[in-house]
């Protein structure tokens, strides 16, 4: 995952560099500076007032996370992105399936469940939440509809542990509260992933995506590099 973080955050360096000229926090040197780079870069691109405001709020959210406890970070990020509008890919992107980058979602101010989860995932990484504790997770709802959420594991999730033996917190665009997985009987785990690998249902370890289950992830990462 570190490669993806570095790629994503280095792209964002353009964004935060301007802010660093006005900030004298010598101790502030982490992924935050890189993530915010992209937003600063985009703020200098022509956008309407509301879009610029959202990007500024995103920048402040990450910048001011220094020193916050993890629970506060999770709540702030969950609340921030849950303000976006839910919309289907065909209405936003005129595509059947499109996984947006966090910046794309913020500019559009809308997304589907994958976009909410991805935006929260990368933002929490930039706020120094360890990648091992975050997994984008595909679940099914009680009506058998597919859905994507973000799992946060209070303890690092070892690669060789069965997912079902761990108790993650669920960050979901459909609910304002962050809840334990055991408090969400309405969702059924199918698979999860981050840049370290893919965890299929009932599998005890990561494995390569040989069946191209998450092909949209690679496409989204490629777009991040171009932002």
Order of alpha helices (4+ residues) and beta strands (2+ residues): alpha-alpha-alpha-alpha-alpha-beta-alpha-alpha-beta-alpha-beta-beta-beta-beta-beta-beta-alpha
